[in-house]
Amino acid sequence: MKFTINREQLLIPLQQIINVIEKRQTMPILSNILIVVTEKQLTLTGTDLEIQIVAKLTLDDFEVGQITVPARKFLDICRLSPREAKIKIEQQGDKVKVISGRSRFSLSSLDAEDYPEFSEAKLEHSFIINAGNFKKALNKTLFCMANQDVRYYLNGLMLNISNSKLKLVASDGHRLSIYKGEIGIETGYEECIIIPRKGVLELNRLLDDAEVELEIQFSNSNIRVLIKNLVFSAKLVDAKYPDFSKVFEQDFFEEIQIPKQNLKDALNRVAILANEKFKGVSFDISENLLKISTHNPEHDEAEEKLIIDYEGEPLSIAFNAQYLLDGINNLDSKEARLIIAKNASSCFIKDLNDETFEFIVMPMRL
């Protein structure tokens, strides 16, 4: 195996692949990147057996073959080579020679035949969607995913396809975000899958061009996303996402409308003196007035009053300030709508005119 390639052409796909490769592996070969040269094509593959990214590049100067090399060392060599440099890679026995300008490197390699195959079931469903729209949907929901929760189905993001409609849902048990959008074409099916947390974060990172069209293929166990010259694959979470529809079937207090920036600024100021661990703040709501307050174990206190348009029943409720801010920061309008359940079980945060995004936060006890 031998090929010559421009540094910039090689560096970008290496950077896209590297995050999938864990630093500590049970199988040493999984720390390597698989390099395959076929007729005029270079294929780079990285995987942790749960997620895989494959990049395909065009070659002019090559000899066919395949090998694996240490991923991070190979990336650093390319990254620190001069701009626009020509990089020559050549297999010599169990070593791979990398030549860039006056620099010479010799990397230990492992046989490509031992590189594990990423198991993938037949992908029965597919649809095409704009990358910018899909990234927006991910950004509106992924921040609510749980991290290493024992309820493993929460350590990911639910993707629901219902003909031409798209719904993304994420929750960590304390808050929940929902994004509803349009695919743009009729798929003719209704399916629901859970993409694992790491897969969601890696896929979101790869969507750096809002104009690209994505082809998303999936089954009940795998998902594959085709992005220009990249193929992203991941194993899905084998579980059913909990039914959250009952949260909508309850009585609510009168809706509160408030300028988003005013609420955001007040929360940021009051949260300075909130308990560092729980970040709890109290909302005391009365006619046309919202009082936000907090205290901490050091007996510090903070209070801020905001004028609001509200004529409903007075109420008191407490929330995690950071959770509220996460929801408010994802609103696109200048006005925020707060709708609190009468049994004090939840608070909905919505855009003034846009129904595509809903954020629900559960209260806390102070």
C-alpha positions in Angstrom: 0.0 0.0 0.0 1.3 3.4 -0.9 -0.3 6.8 -1.7 0.4 10.6 -1.7 -2.1 13.1 -0.6 -2.4 16.8 0.3 -2.3 17.6 4.0 -5.6 19.5 4.1 -7.4 16.8 2.2 -6.3 14.2 4.8 -6.4 16.3 8.0 -10.2 17.2 7.9 -11.5 13.6 7.8 -8.9 12.5 10.4 -10.2 15.2 12.8 -13.8 14.1 12.1 -13.0 10.4 12.9 -10.7 10.8 15.9 -13.4 11.5 18.6 -15.0 8.1 17.9 -11.8 6.4 18.9 -11.5 6.0 22.6 -8.1 6.6 24.3 -8.4 3.4 26.4 -9.5 0.3 24.5 -9.9 -3.3 25.5 -8.7 -4.2 21.9 -5.4 -2.5 21.0 -6.5 -2.4 17.3 -9.4 -0.1 18.1 -6.9 2.6 18.9 -5.9 2.4 15.3 -7.5 3.9 12.1 -8.1 1.5 9.2 -6.6 2.7 5.9 -7.8 1.0 2.8 -6.6 2.0 -0.7 -8.6 0.7 -3.7 -8.8 1.9 -7.3 -8.5 5.7 -7.0 -10.1 5.8 -3.5 -8.8 6.1 0.0 -11.1 4.9 2.8 -10.4 5.9 6.5 -12.4 4.1 9.2 -12.5 4.6 13.0 -14.8 2.8 15.4 -15.4 1.9 19.1 -17.8 -0.9 17.9 -20.8 1.2 19.0 -20.2 4.1 16.6 -18.3 4.2 13.3 -17.2 7.0 11.0 -16.0 6.2 7.5 -14.4 8.9 5.2 -13.8 8.4 1.5 -11.3 10.4 -0.5 -10.2 10.5 -4.1 -6.5 9.6 -4.9 -4.4 10.1 -8.0 -1.0 8.6 -6.9 -1.5 5.2 -5.2 -0.8 1.5 -4.8 -3.7 -0.6 -3.5 -3.5 -2.2 0.0 -4.8 -1.9 3.5 -3.3 -1.4 7.0 -4.1 0.1 10.4 -2.0 2.8 12.2 -2.2 4.5 15.6 -5.0 7.1 15.1 -3.8 9.9 17.4 -0.2 9.7 16.4 -1.1 9.7 12.7 -3.4 12.7 13.2 -0.7 14.7 15.1 1.8 14.0 12.3 -0.7 15.4 9.7 -1.8 18.3 12.0 1.8 19.5 12.6 3.0 19.1 9.0 3.4 22.4 7.0 0.2 23.8 5.3 -0.4 22.5 1.8 2.3 19.9 2.3 2.3 16.7 0.3 2.1 13.7 2.6 3.4 10.3 1.4 2.3 7.1 3.2 3.9 3.8 2.4 3.6 0.4 4.0 6.9 -1.4 4.6 6.3 -4.8 6.3 4.8 -4.2 9.7 5.7 -0.5 9.6 4.1 2.5 7.9 6.5 5.3 6.6 5.1 8.8 6.6 7.0 11.4 4.7 6.2 15.1 4.8 8.8 17.6 3.4 12.0 16.9 5.3 10.2 15.0 8.1 10.3 11.2 8.2 8.1 9.0 10.5 7.9 5.3 11.0 4.7 4.0 12.7 4.0 0.6 14.1 1.0 -1.0 12.4 -1.4 -3.8 12.9 -2.9 -6.1 10.3 -6.0 -4.8 8.6 -7.4 -8.3 8.6 -7.7 -8.1 12.4 -9.7 -4.9 12.3 -13.2 -5.7 13.7 -16.2 -5.4 11.4 -18.9 -3.1 12.5 -22.0 -5.2 12.8 -25.0 -3.6 11.0 -28.5 -5.0 10.4 -30.4 -4.4 7.2 -31.5 -0.7 7.2 -35.2 -0.9 6.3 -36.1 2.8 6.4 -34.6 6.0 5.0 -35.4 9.7 4.5 -33.6 12.8 3.2 -33.4 16.0 5.2 -31.5 19.3 5.1 -28.5 19.2 7.5 -29.1 22.7 8.8 -32.7 21.8 9.8 -31.6 18.5 11.4 -28.8 20.2 13.3 -31.2 22.8 14.6 -33.5 20.0 15.9 -30.5 18.3 17.6 -29.4 21.5 19.2 -32.9 22.2 20.6 -33.0 18.8 22.4 -29.6 17.2 23.0 -28.7 19.3 26.1 -31.5 17.4 28.0 -30.0 13.9 27.5 -29.1 12.1 30.6 -25.4 11.0 31.2 -24.8 7.5 32.6 -28.3 7.3 34.1 -29.4 3.8 35.2 -32.5 4.3 33.1 -30.3 3.7 30.0 -33.1 4.7 27.6 -32.6 8.3 28.8 -28.9 8.3 27.8 -29.9 9.2 24.3 -32.3 11.0 22.1 -35.6 9.7 20.7 -36.2 10.2 17.0 -39.7 9.7 15.8 -40.7 9.8 12.1 -44.4 10.0 11.4 -44.8 10.2 7.6 -43.6 13.7 6.8 -43.2 14.8 10.4 -40.1 14.7 12.5 -40.0 14.7 16.3 -36.9 14.7 18.6 -37.2 14.2 22.4 -34.6 14.2 25.1 -34.9 14.0 28.9 -32.8 13.4 32.0 -35.8 12.9 34.3 -35.7 16.5 35.6 -36.4 18.3 32.3 -37.6 17.4 28.8 -37.2 19.1 25.4 -39.3 18.4 22.4 -38.7 19.6 18.8 -41.3 19.1 16.1 -40.4 19.7 12.5 -41.1 18.7 8.9 -39.0 16.4 6.8 -40.3 17.9 3.6 -41.3 14.6 1.9 -43.7 11.8 2.8 -42.0 8.7 4.1 -45.1 6.6 4.3 -44.2 5.0 7.7 -44.1 5.7 11.4 -41.1 4.6 13.4 -39.4 5.5 16.7 -35.8 4.9 17.6 -33.3 6.0 20.4 -29.9 7.2 19.3 -27.2 6.9 22.1 -25.8 10.0 23.7 -22.3 9.7 22.2 -23.7 9.1 18.8 -25.9 12.2 19.0 -23.0 14.4 20.1 -20.7 13.0 17.3 -23.4 13.4 14.6 -24.1 16.9 15.7 -20.4 17.8 15.5 -20.2 16.4 11.9 -23.0 18.6 10.7 -20.9 21.7 9.8 -22.5 22.5 6.5 -26.1 23.7 6.7 -26.7 23.4 3.0 -25.9 19.7 2.6 -28.7 17.1 2.2 -28.4 14.2 4.6 -29.6 10.7 3.8 -30.6 9.0 7.1 -31.1 5.2 7.0 -32.2 3.1 10.0 -33.5 -0.1 11.3 -34.6 -1.1 14.9 -31.0 -1.7 15.8 -28.8 0.7 13.7 -28.7 4.1 12.1 -26.5 5.3 9.2 -26.2 8.9 8.1 -24.6 9.8 4.7 -22.9 13.3 4.9 -21.0 14.2 1.7 -17.9 11.9 1.8 -18.6 10.6 5.3 -20.7 7.7 6.5 -21.7 7.8 10.2 -23.1 4.6 11.8 -24.3 3.9 15.3 -26.0 1.1 17.2 -29.3 2.2 18.7 -30.5 1.9 22.3 -32.6 -1.3 22.5 -35.5 0.1 24.6 -38.8 1.9 24.4 -38.8 5.6 25.2 -41.2 6.4 28.2 -44.6 7.8 27.4 -44.5 11.5 28.3 -47.9 12.4 26.8 -49.7 12.6 30.2 -47.7 15.7 31.1 -49.9 17.6 28.7 -53.1 16.2 30.1 -53.5 18.4 33.2 -54.8 21.7 34.4 -52.6 24.8 34.2 -52.4 28.2 35.8 -52.8 31.2 33.6 -49.9 31.6 31.1 -47.2 34.1 31.9 -45.5 36.1 29.2 -42.2 37.8 29.9 -39.4 39.3 27.9 -36.9 36.5 27.4 -33.8 38.7 28.1 -35.2 40.2 31.3 -35.9 36.7 32.7 -32.6 35.4 31.6 -30.7 38.4 33.2 -32.6 38.1 36.5 -32.0 34.3 36.7 -28.3 34.8 36.1 -28.0 37.4 38.8 -30.0 35.6 41.4 -28.2 32.3 40.7 -24.9 33.8 41.8 -26.0 33.1 45.4 -27.8 29.9 44.8 -26.6 26.6 46.3 -23.7 25.6 44.1 -24.8 22.0 43.9 -28.6 22.3 43.4 -28.8 25.9 41.9 -32.3 26.2 43.3 -34.3 29.5 42.9 -37.9 30.3 44.1 -40.6 31.8 41.9 -43.3 33.7 43.9 -45.9 34.8 41.4 -48.7 37.2 42.2 -50.8 39.7 40.2 -48.4 41.3 37.7 -45.4 40.4 39.7 -42.7 37.7 39.6 -40.3 37.5 42.5 -37.2 35.3 42.0 -35.2 34.6 45.1 -32.6 32.2 46.5 -30.4 31.5 49.5 -27.5 29.2 50.3 -25.9 27.3 53.2 -23.7 30.4 53.9 -26.9 32.4 54.6 -26.4 34.6 51.5 -29.6 35.7 49.9 -30.7 37.2 46.6 -34.0 38.6 45.3 -35.2 40.1 42.1 -38.7 41.4 41.1 -40.0 41.5 37.5 -43.2 43.1 36.3 -45.3 40.6 34.4 -48.7 40.4 32.7 -50.4 38.0 35.0 -53.9 38.1 36.7 -54.2 34.5 37.8 -54.0 32.8 41.2 -50.9 33.5 43.2 -48.4 30.6 43.4 -44.9 29.6 44.7 -42.6 27.1 43.1 -38.9 26.4 42.9 -36.6 25.3 40.0 -33.0 24.6 39.1 -31.9 27.9 37.7 -29.5 26.3 35.1 -32.3 24.1 33.8 -34.5 27.1 33.3 -31.7 29.0 31.5 -31.0 26.0 29.2 -34.6 26.1 28.0 -34.8 29.9 27.7 -31.6 30.1 25.7 -33.2 27.8 23.1 -36.1 30.1 22.5 -36.0 32.1 19.2 -38.6 34.8 20.1 -38.0 37.8 22.3 -40.9 36.8 24.6 -41.0 33.7 26.8 -44.2 31.9 27.7 -44.2 30.1 31.1 -47.1 27.7 31.8 -47.1 26.1 35.2 -49.2 23.0 36.1 -51.8 23.5 38.9 -50.4 20.4 40.7 -46.9 22.1 40.6 -45.6 19.0 38.7 -44.0 20.9 35.8 -43.5 24.2 34.0 -43.6 24.5 30.2 -41.4 27.1 28.5 -42.4 28.0 25.0 -41.7 30.5 22.2 -44.3 33.2 21.8 -45.3 32.2 18.2 -43.3 29.1 17.3 -44.8 25.8 18.4 -41.9 23.6 17.1 -40.0 23.7 20.4 -41.2 23.0 23.9 -39.2 22.7 27.1 -40.6 21.2 30.3 -38.8 21.5 33.6 -39.8 19.7 36.9 -39.8 21.7 40.1 -37.6 21.1 43.1 -37.9 21.5 46.8 -35.8 24.1 48.6 
